[in-house]
Amino acid sequence: MRLLLMSDTHLPKRAKELPPRLLAELPHADVVFHAGDWVDAATLDLLASRSRRLIGVYGNNDGPELRARLPEVAEADLDGLRIGAVHETGPAQGREARCAARFPGLDVLVFGHSHIPWDTTAPSGLRLLNPGSPTDRRRQPHCTYMTATVTRGRLTDVELHRLPRRTP
C-alpha cells in the first residue's frame, strides 16, 4: 500500500496551486494524508476527488468550513499498521515523549505545523513523520512531501521528496 504524505499547503495564500509533481503522485497513492493547514476548502475538494482514500485533519490556520469537515486527529488501521495524523505536536524538544504519551495506540504519527521535515522514532516505537510543506518552505531549502509503503503492518520505503523552487 503506497502512502502520500503532505501538510501545510496554505493555498491560495502561500502558493496558487499544488505543485504538478505532487499532483502526479496522487494516482499512485492508495492513501493520501494531509496533516492540516489547508487554508481553503478547494484543496480538500481537489484531493478528495483525486485520491482513492484521503485522511486529513484541520490545522491552526483552517477556518470554520474546514473544521466542520475535518477532525483534529485522524486514525486508521492500514494493513495492520496503526497510523494517525494531527497538525500540531508542540516544540521539537520532547516531541517523541509527548506524542508517545498522547498517542499510545499508534505505530506512526503524521504531523505538520512547523514546515520542517521530521523522521524520528520514540523509545516506545512510535514513528513521527512531518512531510514539510509542498508549497511553503519557510526557512527550509526546499518545499517537500513524503511517500512511504505499508506492507503487512510495517512502514517501509519512507522517502522525503524535494520539489524544485517555484519561479515567480
KATA-V526480 format. One record per helix or strand of 2 or more residues. SS is the DSSP state (2 for helix, 1 for strand). FROM is the first residue (numbers start at 1). LEN is the number of residues. If there is no record, write none. Layout:
ss=SS from=FROM len=LEN
ss=SS from=FROM len=LEN
This chain:
ss=1 from=2 len=5
ss=2 from=20 len=9
ss=1 from=31 len=4
ss=2 from=41 len=10
ss=1 from=54 len=4
ss=2 from=64 len=6
ss=1 from=73 len=6
ss=1 from=81 len=6
ss=2 from=95 len=8
ss=1 from=108 len=4
ss=1 from=118 len=4
ss=1 from=127 len=4
ss=1 from=143 len=9
ss=1 from=154 len=10
